[in-house]
Amino acid sequence: MPTITKLKYQTPWIEVASTAQDWDAVGQAALLRMQYHLHVIRAFEEAVLEMEKLGLVHGPLHSSIGQEGGAVGAISPLSSGDMITGSHRGHHGFLAKCLRHIDNAAYDPRTAPLPAEVCELLYRSMAEIMGLADGFCKGRGGSMHLRWVEAGAMGTNAIVGGGVPIANGLAWAKKRQGKGQVAYTFFGDGGAYIGSVPESMNLAALWNLPICFFIENNGYAVATKLTEQTKETRLSSRGGAFAIPAYRVDGMDPVAVRLASTMALEHMRSGGGPAVIEAMVYRYFHHGGSLLGSAFGYRDKDEEASWKARDPLLRMARELAQRKWLTPKGNDALRQHAVSAMADVVERLTEVAEGKRRIKPKLWPSVDFRDQGLRGDLSEFNGVRFEEQETATGPLGDMTFVDAVAQVMHRRMETDERIFCIGEDIHRLKGGTNGATSGLAQRFPDRIIPAPIEEQGFVGLAGGVAGEGSYRPVVEFMYADFVLVAADQVFNQIGKARHMFGGDSPMPLVLRTKCAMGTGYGSQHSMDPAGLYAMYPGWRIVAPSTPFDYVGLMNSALHCEDPVLVIEHTSLYNTKGQGPLKDLDYCIPLGKAKVVRTGSAFTVLTYLAMTPLAVQVADEMGLDVEVVDLRSLDRAGIDWDTIGESVRKTNSVVVLEQGPLTGSYGAMLTDEIQRRLFDYLDQPVQRIHGGEASPSVSKVLERSAFVGREEIRAGYEQMLRGLGQSL
């Protein structure tokens, strides 16, 4: 018979319930404030539902009525410097945090109408939900993307679990600042199992981050019951798996939630690391809109009635009345002040025309605002020194490409303490798997952050850090293909953040990754990511082909207030070229291509490792070909002046890329060239690209899948035939 030893979690997992003494200890002033906030949030949500019934809310609307007690209880001990992220059902958390930020202790909610600053908060929040220009995000965010940085409300999120890695980044920044501030991230039972959440819990525990994972367990994911989602329905159990202390609490009891939150805060502020709170709450309405869940048949009216009998506002009113701290008449006054304020908000936003209430036309955003703020205006580059290799003011000499990668990072980390690097194995193996971070861990041990294999978790954390604004992360994906593991954070979150939250929120993040075609690593380690990133909004993309260009473009990437993808190629790492021997401080403009070989027969547009190969093949064939190194690949960075000048000279162009036909960058560029420069073309834009499939491991099959010298030669010959010429 085996020896059996019962195992226990390393950290506490406890249930917290309030007693009468706890209510007494919280005191009249704090309880009145909580009840006041509960009434404001409830009145706001009721007004939102009325607007939805009138057809004045475009898109989904996820009411938090019934769940307010959890948010108010959790946030009531927080300060403005503490930060939160929320989920798609996030009005209550957003408002609770903002109310804490602007609350004036001298205001008595029993005797006076809501203060002007509270009314303005409600107005801007409602305007955002209705998609209007006066909203916090200028109408772009709507119900699911509410953000007010000054209040520490760093964004609700439409992707289930999407805000959790971001909150980890906020907590990372708060820990580094050393002021005792924390982050809370609110998500539901449906988000407790999605990959970003356990990844984030693991990182938070590993790095001892001051973050509270606040699970609002309302028992349903849309119409799917909790018992249909997981075997272990006590979702706070997840904490123990990562050595995180966890608290389970009745979310309909705001004081019990406040107690759990206070315990978690004491743990976090003292340096104990993360905490988990699971609050058992209930949404009174269906997943979206103003109908009850029972109307859809997945729950019954008795269940709904039993939860409503435990309404947090009723519980608070009863407890306050028992202590003679708030009379029923005083509670009614709290309610009426909130309802009246919301009536005024509705009047400011709407009008009656032809017998129907409508949004005031002047409040809609201008359609000219559609693309504004998708990226920054690059004004941060005013006064920056730009250099090109041919006119460099500093001495140049031969250097390997990978040495340029490491040296420029050394220099930037010396001069800018905000910069840190995060990725897998970047602290070992003499600078990662290719030596790109060589020597950095020894020189900057607290700013080289080795991450476990969880790309979604650590790139999302870096996005949160960048959004907080105090630091500049440099993220390394060991291989470009790994972005697909982290696609939500890279494309839905980091890339869209500036635009989604109104266009004014910088996202200074650099993502380094490598294209590894020709290394034998097969289909899942070999992609050229340019086409994928170019498809999605928000990213700037640079692809250096020489050591000199790498230094200048990396400096620009690290100076930019937008997210920048820096693509490297393994076949370039050990090649030598001209690079700076002393001057590592110059920049190369984002959005500036370079003619690396002049000619008049036809134009070759290319980038990365194909640039030197395009020149070599033209030299071998004795062709008068003009080769343009694109360098910047995002839509905003395509240098149409340089491309147009070349095409108007040669009247013929071919787009050269190494990767396959699928997911290619060249398809987008080819289409755009033909739209812009059609009148100057003597033949259709041609393309040189690999096969349809991604590269295989077999050396023979791999070589046939991507572009090399032979394919370029064949492509050049095809260009000549199209012009009625031959070699």
QUIVENPE-V713973 format. One record per run of one state. SS is the DSSP state (hx for helix, st for strand, lp for the rest). FROM is the first residue (numbers start at 1). TO is the last residue. If there is no record, write none. Layout:
ss=(SS | SS)
from=(FROM | FROM)
to=(TO | TO)
//
This chain:
ss=(lp | st | lp | hx | lp | hx | lp | hx | lp | st | lp | hx | lp | hx | lp | st | lp | hx | lp | st | hx | lp | st | lp | hx | lp | st | hx | lp | hx | lp | st | lp | st | lp | st | hx | lp | hx | lp | st | lp | hx | lp | st | lp | st | lp | st | hx | lp | hx | lp | hx | lp | hx | st | lp | st | lp | hx | st | lp | hx | lp | hx | lp | st | lp | hx | lp | st | hx | lp | st | lp | hx | lp | st | lp | hx | lp | st | lp | hx | lp | hx | lp | st | lp | hx | lp | st | lp | hx | lp | st | hx | lp | st | lp | st | lp | st | lp | st | lp | hx | lp | st | lp | st | lp | hx | lp | hx | lp | st | lp | hx | lp | st | lp | hx | lp | hx | lp)
from=(1 | 13 | 17 | 20 | 27 | 28 | 54 | 68 | 76 | 83 | 86 | 91 | 103 | 116 | 130 | 132 | 133 | 142 | 145 | 148 | 149 | 152 | 153 | 154 | 162 | 178 | 183 | 189 | 194 | 195 | 207 | 211 | 218 | 220 | 222 | 224 | 226 | 229 | 235 | 242 | 245 | 251 | 254 | 270 | 275 | 281 | 285 | 286 | 292 | 293 | 297 | 301 | 309 | 312 | 323 | 328 | 350 | 354 | 356 | 360 | 361 | 364 | 365 | 367 | 370 | 379 | 382 | 386 | 387 | 389 | 392 | 396 | 401 | 416 | 419 | 424 | 440 | 444 | 448 | 451 | 455 | 469 | 472 | 478 | 480 | 495 | 497 | 501 | 510 | 516 | 530 | 536 | 540 | 543 | 547 | 560 | 564 | 570 | 574 | 576 | 581 | 587 | 588 | 594 | 598 | 603 | 607 | 610 | 622 | 626 | 630 | 632 | 633 | 635 | 638 | 640 | 651 | 653 | 657 | 666 | 681 | 686 | 689 | 699 | 706 | 709 | 723)
to=(12 | 16 | 19 | 26 | 27 | 53 | 67 | 75 | 82 | 85 | 90 | 102 | 115 | 129 | 131 | 132 | 141 | 144 | 147 | 148 | 151 | 152 | 153 | 161 | 177 | 182 | 188 | 193 | 194 | 206 | 210 | 217 | 219 | 221 | 223 | 225 | 228 | 234 | 241 | 244 | 250 | 253 | 269 | 274 | 280 | 284 | 285 | 291 | 292 | 296 | 300 | 308 | 311 | 322 | 327 | 349 | 353 | 355 | 359 | 360 | 363 | 364 | 366 | 369 | 378 | 381 | 385 | 386 | 388 | 391 | 395 | 400 | 415 | 418 | 423 | 439 | 443 | 447 | 450 | 454 | 468 | 471 | 477 | 479 | 494 | 496 | 500 | 509 | 515 | 529 | 535 | 539 | 542 | 546 | 559 | 563 | 569 | 573 | 575 | 580 | 586 | 587 | 593 | 597 | 602 | 606 | 609 | 621 | 625 | 629 | 631 | 632 | 634 | 637 | 639 | 650 | 652 | 656 | 665 | 680 | 685 | 688 | 698 | 705 | 708 | 722 | 727)
//
